[in-house]
Amino acid sequence: MLYGRRPRQLVVVWGIAIVLAALVFWLEFSAPAVHDLVVPIYWIIGMAAVFLTWRWLRSRSKKDRRNGDRRRASRRDEKDSTSS
């Protein structure tokens, strides 16, 4: 499923998400009155992590349209006609 990719970016994204959620939890534990204010922050952190994971998986899928070279190989070796 990873197609030979390194999951470092995913580890960073989810690590930061967990650290942010822990900080929000610490804030909520320290001041229980802010519970209703910080609940949406959990959702924002989670959705951002899911979105970045989806982008990581999508941009490197086997169906990636950029698997070949976009430049035409036949044009690379040709000399510029104006430089003769």
Secondary structure as UniProt FT lines:
FT   TURN            3..4
FT   HELIX           8..30
FT   HELIX           32..34
FT   HELIX           35..59
FT   TURN            62..63
FT   TURN            65..66
FT   HELIX           73..76
FT   HELIX           81..83
//
